Amino acid sequence: MPTIKEFASVCRSKNAGPFMLTLDIVFATDRIFDQVAATAVLNAELFARLYGVRADQVQFTPYRAARAFKATLPRLISSGDIGDTDVYGSQQHAPLLDINIDIDVPVKPENSK
């Protein structure tokens, strides 16, 4: 079963202020976006579980016009606070990369760019 890192065009994270984090997953085609949406794998509960927050704290938005899914959630440690290891929030997307989604897409070979 393919993972997000194998077929997403973009998977990124960034701060949405010092106390919130935004995660974006973008797909290259409407077909891929629609297939992913139909599985309902990407949802507020998944993000809550991966990031240790409550589902009601996750603002989850599928946005078909951009072929994207966006989740905004509280940071467990605010940006720049003692214990923060990622001031910009730019490395927080890693837990999403290995999420399996059962869709029919051509998977990029490992050596392709």
C-alpha positions, 0 to 999 in steps of 0.5 A: 500500500503506498504511503503519502511520501510516495505520491504527495506533491507537497507535505509540509509544516510551518508555524501558524503563530507561536502556539499553533502548527499548520500541516499541508498535504498537496496532490498533483491531480484532482484524481489523486486528491479525490481518491485520497478524500474518498478513503477518509484516512486524512481526518482530524482524528488522525492528526490528533493521534499523531500530534498528541492533541484532542481531535476537537483542537484540530481544524481540518480542511480538505480544499479541493480547489488546491488539491490539498488537505490542511490541518491546524493544531496547537503546538505542544511546546510553543515556538522558541520556548524551552524544550522547543526543537523546531522554532519554525515548525518546519520539520513537524510533517514527518509523522505524516510521511509513512501514512498508508493510503490505499489508492490506485496511483503510480508510485514514483521510483525511489531514484526519481526527482 
